[in-house]
Amino acid sequence: DTEVTQTPKHLVMGMTNKKSLKCEQHMGHRAMYWYKQKAKKPPELMFVYSYEKLSINESVPSRFSPECPNSSLLNLHLHALQPEDSALYLCASHGGPLTGGEQFFGPGTRLTVL
Amino acid sequence: DQQVKQNSPSLSVQEGRISILNCDYTNSMFDYFLWYKKYPAEGPTFLISISSIKDKNEDGRFTVFLNKSAKHLSLHIVPSQPGDSAVYFCAAFKYQGAQKLVFGQGTRLTINP
């Protein structure tokens, strides 16, 4: 199973809402990532979890709150977002030092903030 | 400081011909270089990678060449097919430190029938 799954596929939320994005992988990967991608731009790293611990926060605003409940799951909790946060949110996983740097990406969640 | 650069925002190639996508980097400490293909509203799909100790890697229609002295890599697609039309991202990876992918800005490839 070389798949990373993400739910929901689409999400529309108001600026006062609280919502969560979910990501799951069953490849035994111990590094998981959240990226944000705007149109015509490369993916922009937000957070990295390594062995279920947050190892990198790329100065992301606190209205984005990541969580790694176990080695297969990664959540991104959203609260009080702004319209400019509308983007494609991508989850990825990486197999570690014995692999070639390849990250497997999920299909993404298309988020629209009204 | 953009460590990975794709200087061509777009490329148009006739079906059946060779597509060559280029990428330059500035950091000689990268361990791997990767190419991803992306369709709109989908996650990037891994295509092919190359270790920094090699100069060529081939997988079917896709070949990646690495020129370390020039800090340059290229992706060759032969023969090009309509389904290859997508945005291609070059990325670099270093094991030490953050272990994160550093992406180029992408090149939109269009294959014309």
Interface residues (C-beta under 8 A of the other chain):
Chain A: V4 Q6 A31 Y33 K40 K41 P42 P43 L45 V48 S50 S55 I56 L88 L90 A92 H94 P97 G100 G101 E102 Q103 F104 F105 G106 P107 G108 R110
Chain B: D31 Y32 L34 Y36 A41 E42 G43 P44 T45 F46 S49 S51 F89 F93 Y95 A98 Q99 K100 L101 F103 G104 Q105 G106
